[in-house]
Amino acid sequence: MSQDVSYTAEEIAALLKISKLTVYDLIKKGLLPSYRVGKQMRVDASDLEAYKQRSKTSAAASASAAAALSAPSAASALSPPSSSDLTLSGHISANAAGSAAPAPAGHTSGAAARSVVITGQDMSLDLLAKHMEGQASGSFRPLRSYVGSLDSLISMYRGESDIVSTHLLDGDTGEYNLPYVRRLLVGFPYLVVNLLSRNAGLYVAKGNPRGIRGWADLEQPGLRLVNRERGSGARVLLDEQLRLHGIKPAQLAGYAYEQTNHWSVAAAVASGGADIGVGTERAASIVGGVDFIPLIKERYDLVVMKKDDNQAMIDSLLNILASKPFKQELQALSGYDLSMTGNVLLEN
């Protein structure tokens, strides 16, 4: 493709055979770098091609990791992606709308600020990014990447992210995150620190007309599910519970019906598009129109690589997590348990 060619959102949608809304979502999430010409957003051909190549690479790596989730224990069977899956691609850049696209970790913009890529979808991470940007006289330039837990860890393995969030349940041990981190980041020095804990469970229609009480009730005939995408913590939670309860995914109508965040799952149940979905309590309180059945308290942790050039970033992160202003703002969001916030859970 010529470097001089650029496309509108409508043209991108036609080329990729997706909706224009999906294109705008990719731009908003920073997956497609864009710029504004008058009232129109445009994407350079080179950036479109880079996005396509990243998608192919990510799909291969995610499929490799996700395949392990069907093994007897998702965490114990998980192995790092092969070197052929770990080609670095893309870059982080702020586009005209202020969003960011994937980039090598540690890339700096200007002489002073170091770009720090923070992955994950929870609102608490946006708050963390705000505090990190305000610390140390602008030493850090946080960039947000809105991907799921397993894909976040894979991106860290590739060297594409600096601080990754994860909430992955190992059904056999009942432990969150650490089994996956140990398996995926073999040979790397890292730090795992708690950000918060939160209730996870099932969204059901108001009044719970199907009488859902727990995971075993997913066997009910005719139950319509709205699922999360592969690699997300909610999808791993569901798959682990189905395995532990001897329920086959094929039994669930809608298992292939996917949404990319908790709010969309809750909204699908609220609108009658599904009978049940997996997500967090906070999303149910924001969306409304659904009842929430809490079934597990999940630990939402952060992982960061321990390298000499990361020490200032690690110090900044730990200082923020321990700070009273950050905890007060986080507590104000409601639905979060901060009793372990800032606790170092694993340091290899």
KASUL-V73775 format. One record per residue. RES is the residue in one letter. SS is DSSP state (a for helix, b for strand, c for the rest). PHI is phi in whole degrees, 0 to 359 (NA if undefined). BURIAL is # if it has 16 or more other ideal C-beta (glycine too) atoms within 10 Angstrom, else .. Layout:
# KASUL-V73775
res: <RES/RES>
ss: <SS/SS>
phi: <PHI/PHI>
burial: <BURIAL/BURIAL>
This chain:
# KASUL-V73775
res: <M/S/Q/D/V/S/Y/T/A/E/E/I/A/A/L/L/K/I/S/K/L/T/V/Y/D/L/I/K/K/G/L/L/P/S/Y/R/V/G/K/Q/M/R/V/D/A/S/D/L/E/A/Y/K/Q/R/S/K/T/S/A/A/A/S/A/S/A/A/A/A/L/S/A/P/S/A/A/S/A/L/S/P/P/S/S/S/D/L/T/L/S/G/H/I/S/A/N/A/A/G/S/A/A/P/A/P/A/G/H/T/S/G/A/A/A/R/S/V/V/I/T/G/Q/D/M/S/L/D/L/L/A/K/H/M/E/G/Q/A/S/G/S/F/R/P/L/R/S/Y/V/G/S/L/D/S/L/I/S/M/Y/R/G/E/S/D/I/V/S/T/H/L/L/D/G/D/T/G/E/Y/N/L/P/Y/V/R/R/L/L/V/G/F/P/Y/L/V/V/N/L/L/S/R/N/A/G/L/Y/V/A/K/G/N/P/R/G/I/R/G/W/A/D/L/E/Q/P/G/L/R/L/V/N/R/E/R/G/S/G/A/R/V/L/L/D/E/Q/L/R/L/H/G/I/K/P/A/Q/L/A/G/Y/A/Y/E/Q/T/N/H/W/S/V/A/A/A/V/A/S/G/G/A/D/I/G/V/G/T/E/R/A/A/S/I/V/G/G/V/D/F/I/P/L/I/K/E/R/Y/D/L/V/V/M/K/K/D/D/N/Q/A/M/I/D/S/L/L/N/I/L/A/S/K/P/F/K/Q/E/L/Q/A/L/S/G/Y/D/L/S/M/T/G/N/V/L/L/E/N>
ss: <c/c/c/c/c/b/b/b/a/a/a/a/a/a/a/a/c/c/c/a/a/a/a/a/a/a/a/a/c/c/c/c/c/c/b/b/b/c/c/b/b/b/b/b/a/a/a/a/a/a/a/a/a/a/a/a/a/a/a/a/a/a/a/a/a/a/a/a/a/a/c/c/c/a/a/a/a/c/c/c/c/c/a/a/a/c/c/c/c/c/c/c/c/b/c/c/c/c/c/b/c/c/c/c/c/c/c/b/b/c/c/c/b/b/b/b/b/b/b/c/c/c/a/a/a/a/a/a/a/a/a/a/a/a/c/a/a/a/c/b/b/b/b/b/b/c/c/c/a/a/a/a/a/a/a/a/a/a/c/c/c/c/b/b/b/b/c/c/b/b/c/c/c/c/b/b/c/a/a/a/a/a/a/a/c/c/c/c/c/b/b/b/b/b/b/b/b/b/b/b/b/b/b/b/b/c/c/c/c/c/c/c/c/c/a/a/a/a/a/c/c/c/c/b/b/b/b/b/c/c/c/c/a/a/a/a/a/a/a/a/a/a/a/a/c/c/c/c/a/a/a/c/b/c/c/c/c/b/b/c/c/a/a/a/a/a/a/a/a/a/c/c/c/c/c/b/b/b/b/b/a/a/a/a/a/a/a/c/c/b/b/b/b/b/b/b/b/b/b/b/b/b/b/b/b/c/c/a/a/a/a/a/a/a/a/a/a/a/a/a/a/a/c/a/a/a/a/a/a/a/a/a/c/c/c/c/b/c/c/c/c/c/c/b/b/b/b/c>
phi: <NA/285/297/277/279/223/230/277/299/297/291/298/301/292/294/268/59/229/282/295/298/295/300/296/294/296/294/298/282/86/282/237/301/218/211/257/240/65/263/249/274/231/234/292/301/295/289/296/296/297/298/298/293/298/297/296/294/295/297/294/291/294/296/297/288/294/298/292/291/273/287/308/231/301/283/291/272/287/233/299/301/292/299/292/270/251/290/287/210/86/206/261/209/277/267/298/272/93/269/232/242/302/210/299/299/88/298/250/245/84/281/264/272/260/288/235/271/247/258/127/245/286/301/301/287/294/293/300/299/297/292/294/294/275/270/55/54/74/290/238/241/291/232/263/238/265/233/285/298/292/295/296/297/296/295/291/302/284/86/260/216/252/233/245/256/206/217/249/270/264/298/289/260/75/265/264/71/300/300/288/298/299/282/279/255/301/87/255/278/212/231/244/229/282/264/190/235/204/281/237/176/243/270/226/297/307/86/50/298/270/66/288/236/194/299/299/288/294/283/306/293/81/289/258/258/245/255/259/288/302/95/278/297/293/293/296/301/298/298/294/292/298/297/293/261/67/257/276/307/296/286/264/294/95/303/272/277/246/234/257/201/297/295/292/295/299/295/297/289/298/276/88/286/205/268/204/204/255/183/256/296/300/298/296/288/281/288/74/78/225/259/241/249/289/235/201/261/262/265/255/249/246/236/219/286/268/227/303/279/257/299/297/294/296/300/298/300/294/296/295/297/270/282/294/300/295/294/295/292/293/295/293/288/67/87/245/258/255/295/246/305/91/289/282/263/202/219/266>
burial: <./././././#/#/./#/././#/#/././#/././././././#/#/./#/#/./#/#/#/#/#/#/././././././#/#/#/#/././#/#/./#/#/././#/././#/#/././#/#/./#/#/#/./#/#/./././#/#/#/#/./#/./#/#/./././#/#/././#/#/#/#/#/./#/./././#/#/#/#/#/#/#/#/#/./././././#/#/#/#/#/#/#/#/#/#/./#/#/./#/#/#/./#/#/././#/#/./././#/#/#/#/#/#/#/#/#/#/#/#/#/#/#/#/#/#/#/./#/#/#/#/#/#/#/#/#/#/#/#/././././#/#/#/#/#/#/#/#/#/#/././#/./#/#/#/#/#/#/#/#/#/#/#/#/#/#/#/#/././#/./././#/././#/./#/#/././././#/#/#/#/#/#/#/#/#/#/#/#/#/#/#/#/#/#/#/#/#/./././#/././././#/./#/#/./#/./#/#/#/#/#/#/#/#/#/#/#/#/./././#/#/#/#/#/#/#/#/#/#/#/./#/#/././#/#/#/#/./#/././#/#/#/#/#/#/#/#/././././#/././#/#/./#/#/#/./#/#/././././#/#/././#/././././#/#/./#/././#/#/././#/././.>
